Amino acid sequence: MSVSKFTSRLSPSKWGLPLLAKELIEQAARRRTYVMRVLYAVLLFTASYLMFHDILRVGAVSPFASLGRGRDMFKVLMALQFAGIYLFMPALASGVLTQEKERNSLMLLFLTRLGPWTIVFEKLLGRLIPMLCYLLLSLPLLAYAYTLGGISTESLWSGVWMLAISALQVGALAVCCSAWFRTTVGAFVWTYLFGAALFLGPVVVWMLLFNGPIALSNSSLVRLLIAMGLIESGVQSMSPFFAPVHFFGGQSATGGFSKTLLGSVPILFSTCVFLVLARVFVVRRAFVPPRNLVLGFFKLLDGVFAKLNQNRVTRGIVLIGDKSSLPEKHPVAWRETTKRSLGRARYLFRIFIAIEAPLAAVCILIATFGADSRLEGVSLMLFLLWIVAVLMISVQAACLISGERTHQTLDVLTTTPLTGRDILLQKFRGVQRLMIVLMIPFFSIFLFETLWKAPFSGSSNSGYGRFDPPLYLICSAVSVGIYLPLVAWLSFLIGLAMKSQARAIVAALGAIVGWCVLPLIFIMLPLAILMRYSGNSPLTYFALLSPASIIAVNEYSEMTTFANAPWLAVVLNFLGYGAMLALIRSACLGNADWFLGRADSKSD
């Protein structure tokens, strides 16, 4: 039998899966499928080599010296694979149905003999198979770790099972969002947001109810669940839908496949819920007209606030009203700040209240009941605020021009009697407003931490390092003043070069995450291996190649790790990133006509 005949018999279309066959054929015809696969393999094997260098070095000297160390390698590999699923699976699967809606081809699928369940399952399988191919790339590494010993067969199969159901869960969530939303951009963003709420929401609820993880572990509810054999530790009860918690928090990483199956019940239950919702939404929301959900939500809030405003005290007073007059100058900026939901003043005020109110509540609770200067809750909220701010600014900036291309309005915009530089600056006005609003919660946290930790300045009793109020305030303020515009202009530049919103958002967020993570893995780890430097070595300045490093180090008052010269680290870091900001901004504005495709653009 020839190879072609054998492969044709294995084709999904031969098994009654024509939609799956179409998805796989289209992916196989794209060049970026193989580029991404090779890039993923290079990153995985390089990161694994750097993390396992000590084990490999010992094994090269004496093969028997590394025996029994396979468990450590196995846990690191599992952590890397979980991270790959939660980072890449939403990007792979969030556009499976929205792309059909955007091309107006979903109605053609309904004309075929394929039912809604078939469409949902085949679309999901069309994204699960590529993800499983990514996971299979780690098979040689897992085999090598298994040969070193320390891993039971049950542990290995527990890891495989947890990876499989994690990919299925995240894929089902992405397909559910793709069935509900009209655009790929909305499905992409909200898949990550709903996933974060699903995995982190129970943690926040338990923290509020039990006053921290220690109190939760000692609670009668957790002890009862442990006695019944439903969980193995209190950590598992905090995130029942998060597979890594069940794998690393119990005995799954060291043995016990039955416990793994028990811990996977909530994950499988959430997966079934997502699939049922996707089946319902794929029909009911197949032909919904395009609308802005954020704007609709804000209008709903406006109606609620308008009713509350009609009372004897306020008497319908409007603090921030909308201007209906047409602009005399800056028409593009007027459009961005009065017609866009994230550019209008009253909607930005809603965002400010939604972010500032929880921060103020946490700060008041800490000021009322706090006993020392350890501010884990405030630090966690600061890091979450950074994630939310970067996500909002990056998505909005990346869509400024790519959104015009997607909606086919860029040609109309370029016919205006404005220079390309003026068009970009006026388009950027809404992002500037959003950055100003987001800076206020940042400075609220900075001032609260400074006032709370000030009595502990100059000492190491704060629970972290030695706290220096001027250093903390200056470093924090400059980080917000430089990093937020840097994120905005970098995303703006990527959006100028991309043809669609979805690609612009994925590329912008990928560039930001890579810039923060890759220098730590591919520069700091090799230096640690080759140079064997101490914590206060001048080589620690290479950590500044990741913009996120100085945020974490400053928050935990560990700036002295930069060769005992924290002020020099601050100056070097922000001079470098300030120069990078100026360079990216100049590249956007200097080549504005070329990016916009105008007739008078540069020939080069």
VOGU-3710 file (C-alpha; in Angstrom, 3 decimals, decimal comma):
1> msvskftsrl> 0,000/0,000/0,000  1,395/3,412/-0,938  1,863/6,205/1,564  -0,684/8,434/-0,194  -3,387/5,744/0,027  -2,583/5,112/3,683  -2,770/8,803/4,603  -6,000/9,248/2,608  -7,619/6,517/4,700  -6,568/8,352/7,870
11> spskwglpll> -8,063/11,638/6,638  -10,792/13,041/8,935  -13,123/13,396/5,952  -13,133/9,597/5,580  -14,431/9,356/9,141  -17,329/11,740/8,563  -15,525/14,844/9,863  -15,443/17,182/6,865  -15,201/20,409/8,890  -12,236/19,067/10,870
21> akelieqaar> -10,546/18,018/7,620  -11,078/21,518/6,210  -9,574/23,126/9,331  -6,490/20,891/9,307  -5,911/21,323/5,558  -6,100/25,112/5,872  -3,651/25,090/8,766  -1,285/22,787/6,889  -1,268/25,178/3,930  -0,160/28,139/6,055
31> rrtyvmrvly> 3,507/28,850/6,395  3,145/30,367/9,864  1,917/27,009/11,211  5,366/25,500/10,744  7,180/28,674/11,735  5,325/28,784/15,045  5,925/25,093/15,634  9,665/25,437/15,072  9,786/28,577/17,222  7,912/26,818/20,038
41> avllftasyl> 10,318/23,862/19,871  13,386/26,118/19,916  12,094/28,053/22,917  11,085/24,896/24,776  14,350/23,018/24,269  16,537/26,064/24,890  14,704/26,977/28,097  14,820/23,340/29,220  18,551/23,120/28,588  19,220/26,260/30,588
51> mfhdilrvga> 17,011/25,130/33,478  18,459/21,612/33,512  22,083/22,648/33,009  23,189/21,546/36,466  21,644/18,103/36,033  23,145/17,703/32,563  26,565/18,867/33,748  26,598/16,400/36,627  25,395/13,619/34,341  28,230/14,300/31,871
61> vspfaslgrg> 30,822/13,880/34,629  29,218/10,862/36,294  26,109/9,254/34,785  25,110/7,756/38,128  25,263/11,112/39,949  22,133/12,409/38,211  19,982/9,361/38,935  16,833/10,151/40,877  16,688/13,750/39,681  14,114/13,108/37,008
71> rdmfkvlmal> 11,296/14,251/39,302  12,616/17,825/39,359  12,915/17,875/35,574  9,433/16,401/35,261  7,865/19,132/37,414  9,601/21,919/35,484  8,539/20,430/32,152  4,961/20,143/33,346  4,998/23,772/34,493  6,289/24,869/31,071
81> qfagiylfmp> 3,613/22,870/29,279  0,827/24,243/31,465  2,080/27,754/30,755  2,063/26,997/27,025  -1,553/25,821/27,177  -2,847/28,833/29,088  -0,923/31,288/26,931  -1,355/29,859/23,417  -4,611/27,871/23,446  -6,883/30,961/23,704
91> alasgvltqe> -5,049/32,554/20,788  -5,488/29,374/18,719  -9,164/28,726/19,454  -10,823/32,086/20,142  -11,369/32,827/16,429  -12,804/29,520/15,219  -16,395/30,798/14,958  -15,895/34,565/14,890  -13,868/34,252/11,700  -16,834/32,494/10,087
101> kernslmllf> -19,088/35,335/11,278  -16,731/37,998/9,954  -16,570/36,257/6,554  -20,359/35,700/6,558  -19,760/31,992/5,999  -21,337/30,637/9,187  -24,762/30,598/7,521  -23,319/28,305/4,854  -22,371/25,799/7,560  -25,952/25,777/8,797
111> ltrlgpwtiv> -27,118/24,905/5,258  -25,097/21,679/5,359  -26,041/18,473/7,152  -23,756/19,398/10,049  -25,644/20,035/13,274  -24,682/22,608/15,917  -23,013/19,994/18,117  -20,991/18,731/15,160  -19,854/22,240/14,279  -18,774/22,951/17,862
121> fekllgrlip> -16,920/19,660/18,321  -15,141/19,705/14,963  -14,104/23,329/15,422  -12,763/22,472/18,866  -10,889/19,419/17,569  -9,421/21,560/14,799  -7,629/23,592/17,474  -6,939/20,815/19,964  -4,913/18,772/17,491  -2,352/21,572/16,808
131> mlcylllslp> -2,074/22,194/20,578  -1,448/18,498/21,173  1,257/18,640/18,508  2,934/21,396/20,519  2,704/19,275/23,668  4,199/16,264/21,892  7,340/18,279/21,235  8,275/17,776/24,891  8,097/13,981/24,595  11,897/13,523/24,196
141> llayaytlgg> 12,476/15,670/27,285  9,928/13,688/29,290  11,534/10,439/28,148  14,962/11,672/29,273  13,569/12,764/32,647  11,902/9,365/33,058  15,194/7,552/32,446  16,835/9,469/35,299  14,407/7,938/37,783  12,288/9,427/40,502
151> isteslwsgv> 9,118/9,393/38,372  6,503/6,697/38,774  4,342/5,520/35,910  1,284/6,903/37,685  2,928/10,335/37,914  3,694/10,306/34,208  0,147/9,369/33,209  -1,262/11,869/35,714  0,718/14,604/34,001  -0,441/13,539/30,543
161> wmlaisalqv> -4,056/13,437/31,713  -3,887/16,862/33,360  -2,331/18,441/30,267  -5,002/16,902/28,044  -7,976/18,077/30,114  -6,388/21,520/30,564  -6,128/21,927/26,802  -9,722/20,688/26,467  -10,980/23,090/29,157  -9,262/26,181/27,762
171> galavccsaw> -10,262/25,232/24,215  -13,905/24,818/25,257  -13,833/28,235/26,965  -12,352/29,831/23,835  -14,962/28,200/21,573  -17,725/29,367/23,939  -16,448/32,958/23,741  -16,076/32,618/19,980  -19,721/31,517/19,746  -20,950/34,469/21,820
181> frttvgafvw> -18,905/37,373/20,470  -19,219/38,898/17,043  -15,548/39,739/16,448  -12,307/37,832/16,913  -10,868/40,678/18,959  -13,679/40,500/21,502  -13,480/36,710/21,755  -9,694/36,831/22,125  -9,655/39,419/24,921  -12,585/38,031/26,862
191> tylfgaalfl> -11,268/34,471/26,722  -8,245/35,584/28,722  -10,371/37,701/31,068  -12,929/34,952/31,727  -10,114/32,446/32,168  -8,416/34,669/34,743  -11,741/35,089/36,577  -12,341/31,323/36,501  -8,923/30,458/37,896  -8,313/33,404/40,248
201> gpvvvwmllf> -11,889/34,229/41,279  -12,262/31,368/43,789  -8,902/32,313/45,313  -10,080/35,874/45,952  -13,379/34,645/47,435  -11,636/32,223/49,789  -9,120/34,879/50,799  -11,925/37,267/51,730  -13,959/34,641/53,564  -11,135/33,013/55,507
211> ngpialsnss> -8,704/35,912/55,920  -5,818/34,244/54,078  -4,570/30,791/52,994  -3,390/29,753/56,465  -6,813/30,304/57,996  -8,356/28,499/55,030  -6,132/25,429/55,540  -7,163/25,275/59,208  -10,869/25,724/58,524  -13,344/22,968/59,341
221> lvrlliamgl> -14,579/22,873/55,728  -11,144/22,065/54,340  -10,466/19,481/57,035  -13,783/17,817/56,197  -12,965/17,707/52,468  -9,542/16,228/53,226  -11,080/13,610/55,547  -13,546/12,633/52,816  -10,659/12,209/50,368  -11,994/14,843/47,944
231> iesgvqsmsp> -8,861/16,999/48,212  -5,340/16,516/49,547  -4,522/20,060/50,690  -6,203/23,389/51,340  -4,584/24,855/48,239  -6,680/22,633/45,993  -9,915/24,018/47,414  -8,859/27,579/46,485  -8,695/26,878/42,729  -10,894/23,880/41,913
241> ffapvhffgg> -10,909/24,641/38,163  -7,136/25,164/37,818  -5,339/21,953/36,791  -1,787/22,933/37,932  -3,066/23,396/41,497  -4,423/19,846/41,551  -1,276/18,459/39,958  1,347/20,253/42,038  -0,749/20,809/45,176  -1,574/17,168/45,754
251> qsatggfskt> 0,206/13,897/45,136  -0,323/13,879/41,383  3,248/14,917/40,711  4,609/12,054/42,796  1,976/9,368/42,327  -1,708/8,546/42,772  -3,669/8,495/39,528  -6,977/7,980/41,374  -6,475/11,295/43,199  -5,782/12,925/39,844
261> llgsvpilfs> -9,072/11,665/38,435  -10,909/12,957/41,487  -9,309/16,386/41,193  -10,172/16,571/37,501  -13,939/16,376/38,131  -14,405/20,186/38,533  -12,284/20,771/35,421  -14,331/18,353/33,335  -17,556/19,829/34,732  -16,529/23,358/33,671
271> tcvflvlarv> -15,579/21,990/30,254  -19,038/20,470/29,790  -20,651/23,765/30,825  -18,588/25,676/28,257  -19,483/23,209/25,503  -23,203/23,381/26,293  -23,068/27,185/26,265  -21,162/27,105/22,968  -23,878/24,864/21,490  -26,558/27,341/22,587
281> fvvrrafvpp> -24,693/30,472/21,489  -23,596/29,167/18,095  -27,240/29,210/16,953  -28,752/32,066/18,936  -25,921/34,494/18,264  -25,018/33,428/14,753  -26,562/36,468/13,070  -26,446/39,132/15,749  -25,633/42,568/14,320  -22,222/43,974/15,205
291> rnlvlgffkl> -22,304/46,167/18,277  -19,937/47,434/20,902  -20,508/45,439/24,092  -18,432/47,848/26,161  -20,488/50,776/24,905  -23,701/48,860/25,584  -22,567/48,106/29,121  -21,729/51,767/29,698  -25,137/52,828/28,370  -26,787/50,397/30,764
301> ldgvfaklnq> -24,833/51,953/33,614  -25,868/55,398/32,389  -29,508/54,412/32,686  -29,003/53,127/36,233  -27,093/56,225/37,315  -29,660/58,501/35,660  -32,444/56,946/37,731  -30,389/57,202/40,916  -29,558/60,813/40,103  -33,203/61,839/40,140
311> nrvtrgivli> -33,571/62,569/43,852  -34,049/65,544/46,134  -30,340/66,043/46,748  -28,721/65,851/43,302  -31,838/66,783/41,238  -30,389/65,378/38,018  -27,146/67,365/38,053  -24,727/66,192/35,325  -21,075/66,635/36,233  -19,633/65,398/32,935
321> gdksslpekh> -21,796/65,891/29,882  -21,243/65,004/26,227  -20,556/67,802/23,766  -22,674/67,481/20,644  -21,112/70,365/18,710  -18,825/69,567/15,817  -15,128/70,356/16,221  -13,461/73,400/14,735  -9,993/71,837/15,040  -8,563/68,346/15,466
331> pvawrettkr> -11,488/66,372/13,951  -9,825/62,952/14,317  -9,062/63,600/17,992  -12,681/64,736/18,487  -13,878/61,475/16,965  -11,591/59,426/19,216  -12,579/61,227/22,414  -16,318/61,669/21,849  -17,389/58,712/19,710  -15,205/55,933/21,138
341> slgrarylfr> -16,345/54,177/24,314  -12,853/54,223/25,860  -12,271/57,850/24,920  -15,346/59,584/26,361  -14,817/61,315/29,684  -17,791/59,865/31,534  -16,945/56,298/30,508  -13,344/56,758/31,569  -14,701/57,974/34,882  -16,633/54,673/35,181
351> ifiaieapla> -13,406/52,743/34,583  -11,641/54,839/37,201  -14,341/54,101/39,787  -14,340/50,386/38,929  -10,586/50,176/39,577  -10,147/52,695/42,374  -13,045/51,527/44,576  -11,639/47,990/45,242  -8,181/49,462/45,823  -9,549/51,950/48,339
361> avciliatfg> -11,513/49,210/50,114  -8,424/47,002/50,482  -6,310/49,917/51,715  -8,948/50,861/54,297  -9,138/47,283/55,559  -5,371/47,083/55,874  -5,173/50,457/57,620  -7,902/49,358/60,040  -6,870/45,794/60,824  -3,240/45,608/59,644
371> adsrlegvsl> -0,559/44,892/62,222  2,702/45,116/60,294  4,113/46,415/57,044  3,675/43,249/54,982  1,307/44,269/52,208  0,882/41,079/50,205  -2,679/42,025/49,252  -1,672/45,470/48,018  1,318/44,054/46,134  -0,941/41,487/44,470
381> mlfllwivav> -3,389/44,210/43,464  -0,520/46,280/42,082  0,632/43,420/39,857  -2,963/42,772/38,742  -3,331/46,482/37,994  -0,220/46,335/35,809  -1,681/43,382/33,887  -5,058/45,095/33,397  -3,471/48,407/32,400  -1,087/46,806/29,901
391> lmisvqaacl> -3,919/44,728/28,427  -6,281/47,690/28,012  -3,662/50,089/26,634  -2,097/47,530/24,311  -5,412/46,387/22,836  -6,697/49,925/22,282  -3,427/51,194/20,778  -3,016/48,158/18,502  -6,546/48,630/17,124  -6,258/52,334/16,267
401> isgerthqtl> -5,143/51,824/12,658  -5,655/48,072/12,216  -9,298/48,603/13,195  -9,667/51,197/10,446  -8,282/48,646/7,975  -10,634/45,951/9,215  -13,667/48,239/8,941  -12,440/49,546/5,553  -12,449/53,170/6,726  -8,717/53,853/6,473
411> dvltttpltg> -9,004/55,124/2,885  -11,579/57,687/3,988  -9,341/58,772/6,870  -6,318/59,240/4,623  -8,257/61,538/2,252  -8,523/64,197/4,962  -6,318/67,294/4,491  -4,103/66,293/7,408  -0,544/65,066/7,436  0,083/61,487/8,431
421> rdillqkfrg> 1,800/62,668/11,605  -1,265/64,697/12,619  -3,570/61,761/11,954  -1,546/59,457/14,190  -1,219/62,016/16,985  -4,941/62,705/16,951  -5,784/58,995/16,829  -3,552/58,529/19,853  -5,468/61,116/21,909  -7,940/58,566/23,294
431> vqrlmivlmi> -5,117/56,295/24,456  -3,542/59,252/26,249  -6,783/59,838/28,145  -6,936/56,193/29,152  -3,334/56,263/30,406  -4,008/59,339/32,535  -7,030/57,652/34,130  -5,061/54,461/34,843  -2,186/56,394/36,412  -4,381/57,568/39,306
441> pffsiflfet> -4,882/54,070/40,842  -1,158/53,417/40,462  -0,257/56,522/42,434  -2,885/55,670/45,042  -1,098/52,381/45,708  2,328/54,023/45,696  1,323/56,681/48,225  -0,433/54,180/50,505  2,546/51,823/50,559  4,933/54,682/51,204
451> lwkapfsgss> 2,907/55,988/54,140  2,387/52,501/55,548  5,998/51,357/55,218  7,608/54,690/56,165  8,046/53,740/59,863  10,028/50,694/58,709  12,360/52,639/56,397  16,015/51,781/56,831  15,242/48,439/58,470  14,566/44,925/57,253
461> nsgygrfdpp> 11,551/44,377/59,519  9,069/45,170/56,814  8,862/41,577/55,674  10,762/42,350/52,452  14,069/44,194/52,084  15,135/47,577/53,408  12,518/50,123/52,456  13,721/53,474/51,102  10,719/55,833/50,622  12,325/58,295/48,121
471> lylicsavsv> 13,744/55,444/46,036  10,438/53,568/46,041  8,358/56,600/45,084  10,659/57,829/42,333  11,173/54,392/40,789  7,437/53,631/40,906  6,395/56,991/39,443  8,938/56,870/36,629  8,014/53,257/35,799  4,389/54,272/35,253
481> giylplvawl> 5,372/57,428/33,358  7,617/55,553/30,917  6,280/51,995/30,705  2,642/52,840/29,946  3,525/55,128/26,981  6,100/52,561/25,859  3,435/49,841/25,797  1,074/52,164/23,943  3,524/53,252/21,239  4,939/49,744/20,755
491> sfliglamks> 1,412/48,380/20,268  0,600/51,341/18,020  3,633/50,557/15,854  2,650/46,903/15,559  -0,934/47,891/14,715  0,347/50,155/11,955  2,140/47,224/10,338  -0,649/44,625/10,694  -3,612/44,237/8,368  -6,186/42,981/10,883
501> qaraivaalg> -7,141/43,704/14,455  -6,737/40,134/15,656  -3,184/39,827/14,360  -2,278/43,240/15,743  -3,529/42,373/19,238  -1,848/38,952/19,315  1,423/40,369/17,989  1,399/43,314/20,413  0,658/41,215/23,489  3,147/38,567/22,357
511> aivgwcvlpl> 5,864/41,186/21,922  5,229/42,624/25,387  5,192/39,224/27,111  8,302/38,125/25,212  10,126/41,333/26,107  9,376/40,750/29,795  10,104/37,022/29,973  12,677/36,055/27,344  15,614/38,153/28,681  15,272/36,469/32,064
521> ifimlplail> 15,379/32,994/30,507  17,865/33,429/27,671  20,209/36,026/29,168  20,078/35,789/32,955  20,058/31,991/33,099  23,086/31,587/30,777  24,968/34,215/32,790  24,110/32,412/35,998  25,391/29,175/34,487  28,589/30,527/32,948
531> mrysgnsplt> 29,693/33,161/35,449  28,344/31,773/38,728  27,925/35,326/39,984  26,678/36,298/43,411  23,502/38,264/44,095  25,303/41,625/44,265  27,418/41,192/41,131  27,350/43,902/38,426  26,004/41,184/36,105  22,639/41,590/37,826
541> yfallspasi> 22,178/44,734/35,714  21,421/42,419/32,773  18,088/41,705/34,492  17,093/45,238/33,509  16,752/43,987/29,925  13,351/42,803/31,110  11,195/45,855/31,896  9,180/43,885/34,452  12,182/43,058/36,648  12,594/46,464/38,259
551> iavneysemt> 8,860/46,619/39,082  9,008/43,417/41,151  12,372/44,240/42,733  11,218/47,718/43,709  7,919/46,468/45,116  9,701/44,017/47,425  12,405/46,548/48,404  15,257/44,465/46,973  16,901/47,176/44,880  20,245/46,596/46,625
561> tfanapwlav> 20,603/43,377/44,630  21,804/45,549/41,745  25,410/45,582/42,995  24,404/47,672/46,046  23,798/50,653/43,734  20,000/50,976/43,458  19,989/54,576/42,202  22,351/53,687/39,374  20,039/50,817/38,382  17,054/53,186/38,326
571> vlnflgygam> 18,890/55,736/36,182  20,208/53,161/33,693  16,877/51,354/33,424  14,710/54,352/32,712  17,236/56,144/30,524  17,350/53,046/28,331  13,606/52,562/28,156  13,026/56,295/27,766  15,334/56,250/24,745  13,464/53,194/23,434
581> lalirsaclg> 10,159/55,054/23,845  11,484/58,058/21,925  12,822/55,786/19,162  9,542/53,882/18,720  7,491/57,085/18,785  9,803/58,649/16,192  9,491/55,551/13,991  5,685/55,805/14,099  5,439/59,519/13,397  8,366/59,784/10,988
591> nadwflgrad> 6,973/57,060/8,724  3,297/57,879/9,218  2,516/58,422/5,535  4,278/55,198/4,584  2,320/53,183/7,176  -0,957/54,767/6,075  -0,252/53,960/2,415  -0,611/57,487/1,137  0,330/58,497/-2,403  3,002/60,871/-1,098
601> sksd> 4,584/58,198/1,099  8,251/57,414/1,017  9,344/55,176/-1,783  11,647/53,179/0,489
//
